[in-house]
């Protein structure tokens, strides 16, 4: 079970300032624990101490950064079950998915430990003309400065890890605001980081209400803001962020194309589509929302996918048989139910699922959804998928691109030509061939285009953003 209360972490130290933030069990709705909430004064102090920590962090050698990250990996493994249960309770994530996320947390810190000792520079040949004869150029990467991180509720361990682990590897101090609905995992991470010898001020982890956390965005002492969350919030934060670098990992309404050559592989395709659409109640920015199937396989795929969708077990996320747990809140379930009802009124048919009870939303499959409805155009962020047919592969690519979003897309095909054509034509950050767009490995470049965001995560790519190039030019003789 969770502890009765959790402190926040200010400049590496636990502070039991209050117990103002109630964290609920998302299945039962009962208060599971209480967490200290930071006010503006605490946030301001954390930023100042992060600034003060910069000289020590710059001097903190790579092998020590690696040791910190390796310590975290060791402690995460030791506290594996605790972390998984905390995630299951505070996020309502089925326990098997929760265990999977702890595994990814460990993977992300492992990758960061490896990358921490290979942040290399380069030699630049400056002798491109007679006037540069005898000059040599050298480039190294240096920490950018204090960073502000804002993480979301849906992957409160691993998406937090994708900010924290690269920051430690890069040698930048940071102040993190975890999602107020799911702060416990980040605070356990803080407890483990506090066991290390990171310089004072290297990290602060401060749950705070959104309306009281403007300093995370506006304070010019931060040199980078990394935000993961909704597009509406993310673009507004960018507008307010001032001169600092901004990395945005936002939403999507990801599509998966099933080509006409997949008739003999439909069981595999259906299993992956059901996973991609409905795992952790569809609350993933790369969850499968739109399924485009070629006419030659559509009817068979439809029949199998309906049966698979109806077979998914919904219930208590602590039960290992549960595949679909609660959405993060009843209000989110009501919002999605309203979009579904609007689509039905416009002519769509619910072919599987569709029942909503509080925060519990059945895995739901629809067809005939009009392309101008909210359910089609916006990010569902819940266990709802749309099925439609196509006759021409080029037309399917165009339909995927007919979206304000562009995070990832999946294409099931045996045609190498179609795979490369999709890679060329799809306006997304990543194309996944023969799997769902929900697939992610934690060392790959990850991010989107259009309303899906700016920049890339994935440990090495995040380190590049958290460091900047510094050139030295040396004249050989004078």
C-alpha positions as CSV (number, residue, x, y, z in Angstrom):
1,X,0.0,0.0,0.0
2,X,1.0,3.6,-0.3
3,X,2.4,5.6,2.6
4,X,0.0,7.8,4.4
5,X,1.8,11.0,3.3
6,X,4.6,11.9,1.0
7,X,6.9,15.0,1.2
8,X,8.0,17.0,-1.8
9,X,11.7,17.4,-2.6
10,X,13.3,20.9,-2.5
11,X,17.0,21.0,-3.4
12,X,17.4,17.3,-2.8
13,X,15.7,17.3,0.6
14,X,12.3,16.0,1.7
15,X,10.0,18.7,2.9
16,X,6.8,17.7,4.7
17,X,5.3,21.2,4.2
18,X,1.7,20.1,4.4
19,X,-0.7,17.3,3.2
20,X,-2.8,19.5,1.0
21,X,-2.9,17.3,-2.1
22,X,-5.2,14.3,-1.9
23,X,-4.3,11.5,-4.3
24,X,-7.2,9.1,-5.0
25,X,-7.4,5.5,-5.9
26,X,-8.7,5.9,-9.4
27,X,-10.8,2.7,-9.2
28,X,-12.4,3.1,-5.8
29,X,-12.4,6.9,-5.8
30,X,-11.2,6.9,-2.2
31,X,-8.3,9.0,-1.0
32,X,-5.2,6.7,-1.1
33,X,-2.6,9.1,0.3
34,X,-1.8,12.8,0.8
35,X,1.1,14.7,-0.7
36,X,2.8,17.9,0.2
37,X,2.0,20.7,-2.2
38,X,4.4,23.5,-3.2
39,X,3.5,27.1,-3.2
40,X,5.0,29.9,-5.3
41,X,7.6,30.7,-2.6
42,X,8.9,27.1,-2.6
43,X,9.0,27.0,-6.4
44,X,10.9,30.3,-6.4
45,X,13.4,29.0,-3.9
46,X,13.9,25.7,-5.8
47,X,14.7,27.7,-9.0
48,X,17.2,29.9,-7.1
49,X,19.0,26.8,-5.7
50,X,19.0,25.2,-9.1
51,X,20.8,28.3,-10.4
52,X,23.2,28.1,-7.5
53,X,23.9,24.4,-8.3
54,X,25.0,25.0,-11.9
55,X,28.8,25.4,-11.1
56,X,28.8,22.2,-9.0
57,X,26.8,20.3,-11.7
58,X,29.1,21.4,-14.4
59,X,32.0,20.1,-12.3
60,X,30.2,16.9,-11.5
61,X,32.1,14.4,-13.7
62,X,30.4,11.9,-16.1
63,X,31.4,8.9,-14.1
64,X,29.6,10.3,-11.0
65,X,26.5,11.0,-13.1
66,X,26.6,7.5,-14.3
67,X,26.9,6.2,-10.8
68,X,23.8,8.1,-9.7
69,X,21.8,6.7,-12.6
70,X,23.1,3.2,-11.9
71,X,22.1,3.6,-8.2
72,X,18.6,4.5,-9.4
73,X,18.4,1.4,-11.6
74,X,19.4,-0.7,-8.6
75,X,16.9,0.9,-6.3
76,X,14.1,0.8,-8.8
77,X,14.6,-3.0,-9.2
78,X,14.5,-3.4,-5.4
79,X,11.3,-1.4,-5.2
80,X,9.8,-2.8,-8.3
81,X,6.6,-4.1,-6.7
82,X,6.1,-0.9,-4.7
83,X,6.4,1.3,-7.7
84,X,4.0,-0.9,-9.7
85,X,1.4,-0.9,-7.0
86,X,1.7,2.9,-6.5
87,X,1.2,3.4,-10.2
88,X,-1.8,1.0,-10.3
89,X,-3.5,2.9,-7.5
90,X,-2.8,6.5,-8.4
91,X,-3.3,6.1,-12.2
92,X,-5.8,3.3,-12.3
93,X,-3.4,1.5,-14.6
94,X,-3.9,-2.3,-14.8
95,X,-1.2,-4.0,-12.7
96,X,0.3,-5.8,-15.7
97,X,0.7,-2.5,-17.5
98,X,2.0,-0.9,-14.3
99,X,4.7,-3.5,-14.1
100,X,5.6,-2.9,-17.7
101,X,6.0,0.8,-17.0
102,X,8.4,0.1,-14.1
103,X,10.4,-2.0,-16.5
104,X,10.5,0.9,-19.0
105,X,11.5,3.3,-16.1
106,X,14.5,1.0,-15.5
107,X,15.3,0.8,-19.2
108,X,15.3,4.6,-19.5
109,X,17.7,5.1,-16.6
110,X,20.0,2.3,-17.9
111,X,20.2,4.0,-21.3
112,X,20.9,7.3,-19.6
113,X,23.7,5.7,-17.5
114,X,25.3,4.5,-20.7
115,X,24.9,7.9,-22.5
116,X,26.2,9.9,-19.6
117,X,29.8,8.9,-20.4
118,X,29.7,9.4,-24.1
119,X,28.6,13.0,-24.6
120,X,31.3,13.7,-27.1
121,X,32.4,16.7,-29.1
122,X,34.1,17.0,-32.5
123,X,37.0,18.5,-34.3
124,X,36.1,21.0,-37.0
125,X,38.4,21.5,-40.0
126,X,38.5,25.3,-40.3
127,X,41.2,25.3,-43.1
128,X,38.7,25.8,-45.9
129,X,40.6,28.8,-47.4
130,X,44.1,30.4,-47.0
131,X,42.9,32.9,-44.4
132,X,42.2,30.0,-42.0
133,X,45.5,28.3,-42.4
134,X,46.9,27.4,-39.0
135,X,43.5,27.6,-37.2
136,X,41.8,24.6,-35.6
137,X,38.2,24.2,-34.3
138,X,37.0,22.1,-31.4
139,X,33.4,21.7,-30.2
140,X,32.2,20.3,-26.9
141,X,28.7,20.1,-25.4
142,X,28.0,21.9,-22.1
143,X,25.0,21.8,-19.8
144,X,22.4,24.4,-21.0
145,X,21.4,25.5,-17.5
146,X,18.6,24.9,-15.0
147,X,15.6,23.1,-16.6
148,X,11.9,23.1,-15.9
149,X,10.0,19.9,-16.4
150,X,6.2,19.3,-16.4
151,X,5.1,15.7,-16.7
152,X,1.7,14.1,-17.4
153,X,-0.6,11.7,-15.5
154,X,-0.8,8.9,-18.0
155,X,2.8,7.6,-17.8
156,X,3.9,9.2,-14.5
157,X,7.0,7.0,-14.1
158,X,8.4,6.6,-17.6
159,X,7.5,10.0,-19.1
160,X,9.0,11.6,-16.0
161,X,12.1,9.4,-16.4
162,X,12.5,10.7,-20.0
163,X,13.1,14.1,-18.5
164,X,14.9,13.3,-15.2
165,X,17.4,10.7,-16.5
166,X,18.7,12.7,-19.4
167,X,19.0,15.8,-17.1
168,X,21.3,13.9,-14.7
169,X,23.3,12.5,-17.6
170,X,23.7,15.9,-19.1
171,X,24.6,17.6,-15.8
172,X,21.7,20.0,-15.6
173,X,19.8,20.9,-12.4
174,X,16.1,20.7,-12.8
175,X,12.8,21.5,-11.1
176,X,10.0,19.0,-11.8
177,X,6.2,19.5,-11.5
178,X,4.6,16.0,-11.6
179,X,0.9,15.7,-12.5
180,X,-1.1,16.5,-9.4
181,X,-3.4,13.4,-10.1
182,X,-0.4,11.0,-10.1
183,X,2.6,12.5,-8.2
184,X,3.6,9.5,-6.0
185,X,5.9,7.8,-8.5
186,X,7.9,10.9,-9.1
187,X,8.2,11.5,-5.3
188,X,9.5,7.9,-4.9
189,X,12.0,8.8,-7.6
190,X,13.0,11.8,-5.6
191,X,13.4,9.7,-2.5
192,X,15.9,7.5,-4.4
193,X,17.8,10.5,-5.9
194,X,18.1,11.9,-2.4
195,X,20.2,8.8,-1.5
196,X,22.9,10.0,-3.8
197,X,25.6,12.7,-3.6
198,X,24.2,14.9,-6.3
199,X,25.1,18.6,-5.5
200,X,22.6,20.5,-3.4
201,X,20.0,22.0,-5.7
202,X,20.5,19.5,-8.4
203,X,16.8,18.5,-8.3
204,X,13.5,19.6,-6.8
205,X,10.2,17.7,-7.3
206,X,7.3,19.9,-6.4
207,X,3.7,19.0,-6.9
208,X,1.7,22.2,-7.5
209,X,-1.7,23.3,-8.8
210,X,-1.5,24.3,-12.4
211,X,-2.8,27.8,-11.6
212,X,-0.1,28.3,-9.0
213,X,2.8,27.0,-11.1
214,X,3.4,29.8,-13.6
215,X,7.1,30.1,-12.6
216,X,7.7,26.7,-14.2
217,X,7.0,28.4,-17.5
218,X,7.7,32.1,-17.1
219,X,10.8,32.3,-15.0
220,X,13.7,33.4,-17.1
221,X,16.2,31.6,-14.8
222,X,15.2,28.4,-16.6
223,X,17.0,27.8,-19.8
224,X,14.7,25.0,-21.0
225,X,11.1,24.0,-20.5
226,X,10.1,20.4,-21.3
227,X,6.4,19.8,-21.2
228,X,4.4,16.6,-21.9
229,X,0.6,16.9,-21.9
230,X,-2.3,18.3,-23.8
231,X,-1.9,20.4,-27.0
232,X,-4.0,23.3,-25.7
233,X,-1.9,23.6,-22.5
234,X,1.4,23.0,-24.3
235,X,1.1,25.6,-27.0
236,X,-0.1,28.2,-24.4
237,X,3.0,27.4,-22.2
238,X,5.2,28.0,-25.3
239,X,3.6,31.3,-25.8
240,X,4.4,32.3,-22.2
241,X,7.8,30.8,-22.0
242,X,9.9,33.7,-23.2
243,X,13.4,33.2,-24.4
244,X,14.0,29.7,-23.1
245,X,14.1,26.6,-25.3
246,X,10.8,24.7,-25.3
247,X,10.3,21.0,-25.9
248,X,6.7,19.9,-26.3
249,X,5.4,16.3,-26.4
250,X,1.7,16.7,-27.0
251,X,-1.2,14.7,-28.3
252,X,-2.3,12.8,-31.3
253,X,-5.1,10.8,-32.9
254,X,-2.9,8.1,-34.3
255,X,-3.8,5.9,-37.2
256,X,-3.0,2.4,-38.2
257,X,-3.2,1.2,-41.8
258,X,-3.9,-2.5,-42.6
259,X,-2.9,-3.2,-46.2
260,X,-4.6,-5.7,-48.4
261,X,-1.8,-8.3,-48.2
262,X,-2.5,-9.0,-44.5
263,X,-5.3,-11.5,-44.9
264,X,-3.3,-14.4,-43.5
265,X,-2.0,-12.4,-40.6
266,X,-5.2,-10.9,-39.2
267,X,-5.0,-12.6,-35.8
268,X,-1.6,-10.9,-35.1
269,X,-2.9,-7.6,-36.6
270,X,-6.1,-7.7,-34.4
271,X,-4.2,-8.5,-31.3
272,X,-1.8,-5.5,-31.9
273,X,-4.7,-3.2,-32.8
274,X,-6.7,-4.1,-29.7
275,X,-3.6,-3.6,-27.5
276,X,-2.8,-0.3,-29.2
277,X,-6.3,1.1,-28.9
278,X,-7.3,-0.1,-25.5
279,X,-4.3,-0.6,-23.3
280,X,-4.4,1.6,-20.1
281,X,-7.9,2.6,-21.2
282,X,-6.6,4.3,-24.3
283,X,-4.9,7.0,-22.4
284,X,-1.9,7.3,-24.6
285,X,-1.0,10.0,-27.0
286,X,0.1,7.3,-29.5
287,X,-2.9,5.0,-28.8
288,X,-4.6,3.7,-31.9
289,X,-7.6,5.9,-32.6
290,X,-8.2,5.5,-36.4
291,X,-8.0,2.1,-38.1
292,X,-7.9,2.1,-41.9
293,X,-8.3,-1.4,-43.4
294,X,-8.2,-2.3,-47.1
295,X,-11.5,-3.4,-48.6
296,X,-10.1,-6.9,-49.3
297,X,-9.5,-7.6,-45.5
298,X,-12.0,-5.2,-44.0
299,X,-14.9,-7.6,-43.3
300,X,-12.7,-10.3,-41.8
301,X,-10.8,-7.8,-39.7
302,X,-14.0,-6.2,-38.5
303,X,-15.4,-9.5,-37.3
304,X,-12.2,-10.5,-35.5
305,X,-11.7,-7.0,-34.0
306,X,-15.2,-6.8,-32.7
307,X,-14.8,-10.2,-31.0
308,X,-11.4,-9.2,-29.5
309,X,-12.8,-5.9,-28.2
310,X,-15.7,-7.6,-26.5
311,X,-13.4,-10.2,-24.9
312,X,-11.3,-7.6,-23.0
313,X,-11.8,-7.7,-19.3
314,X,-12.7,-4.5,-17.6
315,X,-12.5,-4.0,-13.9
316,X,-10.3,-3.5,-10.8
317,X,-6.8,-2.7,-12.1
318,X,-5.3,-4.6,-9.2
319,X,-6.6,-7.8,-10.7
320,X,-4.1,-9.4,-13.1
321,X,-6.9,-10.4,-15.5
322,X,-8.0,-6.8,-16.0
323,X,-7.1,-5.2,-19.3
324,X,-9.2,-2.1,-19.2
325,X,-9.2,-0.1,-15.9
326,X,-10.8,3.3,-15.1
327,X,-10.0,6.4,-17.0
328,X,-8.2,9.0,-14.9
329,X,-11.5,10.7,-13.8
330,X,-15.3,10.6,-14.3
331,X,-15.1,14.0,-16.0
332,X,-12.8,12.6,-18.7
333,X,-15.1,9.6,-19.2
334,X,-18.1,12.0,-19.6
335,X,-16.2,14.1,-22.1
336,X,-15.4,11.2,-24.3
337,X,-18.9,9.8,-23.9
338,X,-20.2,13.1,-25.2
339,X,-17.9,12.9,-28.3
340,X,-19.1,9.3,-28.9
341,X,-22.8,10.3,-28.6
342,X,-22.1,13.2,-31.0
343,X,-20.6,10.8,-33.5
344,X,-23.6,8.4,-33.2
345,X,-26.0,11.3,-33.8
346,X,-24.1,12.1,-36.9
347,X,-24.5,8.6,-38.3
348,X,-21.8,6.4,-36.7
349,X,-22.5,2.9,-35.3
350,X,-21.1,1.4,-32.1
351,X,-20.2,-2.2,-33.0
352,X,-18.6,-3.1,-29.7
353,X,-18.7,-1.7,-26.2
354,X,-20.0,1.8,-25.6
355,X,-21.1,1.5,-22.0
356,X,-19.9,4.1,-19.4
357,X,-20.2,3.8,-15.7
358,X,-18.4,6.6,-13.7
359,X,-14.8,6.5,-14.8
360,X,-15.2,3.0,-16.3
361,X,-15.5,3.2,-20.1
362,X,-15.8,0.0,-22.0
363,X,-13.4,-0.8,-24.9
364,X,-15.4,0.6,-27.7
365,X,-15.2,0.2,-31.5
366,X,-17.2,2.4,-34.0
367,X,-17.6,2.5,-37.7
368,X,-19.1,5.1,-40.0
369,X,-17.8,8.0,-38.0
370,X,-18.0,11.2,-39.9
371,X,-14.6,12.9,-40.5
372,X,-15.8,16.3,-39.2
373,X,-16.8,15.0,-35.7
374,X,-14.8,15.6,-32.5
375,X,-14.3,11.9,-32.1
376,X,-12.5,11.8,-35.4
377,X,-10.7,15.1,-35.5
378,X,-9.6,15.4,-31.8
379,X,-7.6,13.3,-29.5
380,X,-9.9,10.7,-27.9
381,X,-7.5,9.8,-25.1
382,X,-9.7,7.0,-24.0
383,X,-10.7,3.4,-25.0
384,X,-12.4,4.3,-28.3
385,X,-11.2,3.3,-31.8
386,X,-12.7,4.1,-35.2
387,X,-12.8,1.5,-38.1
388,X,-13.0,2.5,-41.7
389,X,-12.2,1.0,-45.1
390,X,-10.0,2.1,-48.0
391,X,-9.4,0.9,-51.6
392,X,-6.3,2.8,-52.5
393,X,-3.1,2.9,-50.5
394,X,-2.3,6.5,-51.5
395,X,-5.7,7.6,-50.5
396,X,-5.2,5.9,-47.1
397,X,-1.9,7.9,-46.6
398,X,-3.7,11.1,-47.5
399,X,-6.5,10.2,-45.0
400,X,-3.9,9.6,-42.2
401,X,-2.4,13.0,-43.0
402,X,-5.8,14.7,-42.8
403,X,-5.3,15.5,-39.2
404,X,-4.0,18.4,-37.0
405,X,-1.7,15.9,-35.3
406,X,1.3,14.0,-36.4
407,X,2.9,11.9,-33.7
408,X,3.3,8.3,-34.9
409,X,1.5,6.0,-37.4
410,X,1.4,2.3,-37.9
411,X,1.3,0.4,-41.2
412,X,0.8,-3.3,-41.5
413,X,2.1,-4.4,-44.9
414,X,4.3,-6.9,-46.6
415,X,5.2,-4.5,-49.4
416,X,8.6,-2.9,-49.0
417,X,7.5,-0.2,-51.5
418,X,4.4,0.6,-49.4
419,X,6.5,0.7,-46.3
420,X,9.0,3.2,-47.8
421,X,6.1,5.2,-49.4
422,X,4.5,5.5,-46.0
423,X,7.8,6.6,-44.5
424,X,8.1,9.3,-47.2
425,X,4.5,10.5,-47.2
426,X,3.2,10.3,-43.7
427,X,3.4,13.7,-41.8
428,X,4.4,12.2,-38.4
429,X,7.4,11.9,-36.2
430,X,7.6,8.1,-36.6
431,X,6.3,5.4,-38.8
432,X,6.0,1.9,-37.3
433,X,5.9,-0.9,-39.9
434,X,4.0,-4.1,-39.0
435,X,3.1,-2.9,-35.6
436,X,0.9,-0.2,-34.0
437,X,1.8,3.5,-33.5
438,X,1.8,2.8,-29.8
439,X,5.1,1.0,-30.1
440,X,8.0,2.9,-28.4
441,X,11.5,1.8,-27.3
442,X,13.1,4.2,-24.9
443,X,16.3,5.0,-26.8
444,X,14.6,5.9,-30.0
445,X,13.9,9.5,-31.1
446,X,10.3,10.2,-30.1
447,X,8.2,13.2,-30.9
448,X,5.8,14.7,-33.3
449,X,5.0,17.4,-35.9
450,X,2.0,19.8,-36.4
451,X,0.0,20.1,-33.2
452,X,1.7,17.0,-31.7
453,X,4.7,19.1,-30.5
454,X,8.2,20.3,-31.0
455,X,11.5,18.5,-30.5
456,X,12.3,14.9,-29.7
457,X,12.7,12.8,-26.6
458,X,14.6,9.5,-26.3
459,X,17.6,9.8,-24.0
460,X,20.3,10.8,-26.4
461,X,18.1,13.3,-28.2
462,X,17.0,14.8,-24.9
463,X,20.6,15.2,-23.8
464,X,21.3,17.1,-27.0
465,X,18.5,19.6,-26.1
466,X,19.8,19.9,-22.5
467,X,23.3,20.7,-23.7
468,X,24.6,23.3,-26.1
469,X,27.6,23.4,-28.4
470,X,30.6,25.5,-27.3
471,X,33.3,26.2,-29.9
472,X,36.9,26.8,-29.3
473,X,39.1,28.1,-32.1
474,X,42.9,27.8,-31.7
475,X,45.5,29.5,-33.8
476,X,48.5,27.2,-34.2
477,X,51.1,30.0,-34.4
478,X,51.1,33.8,-34.2
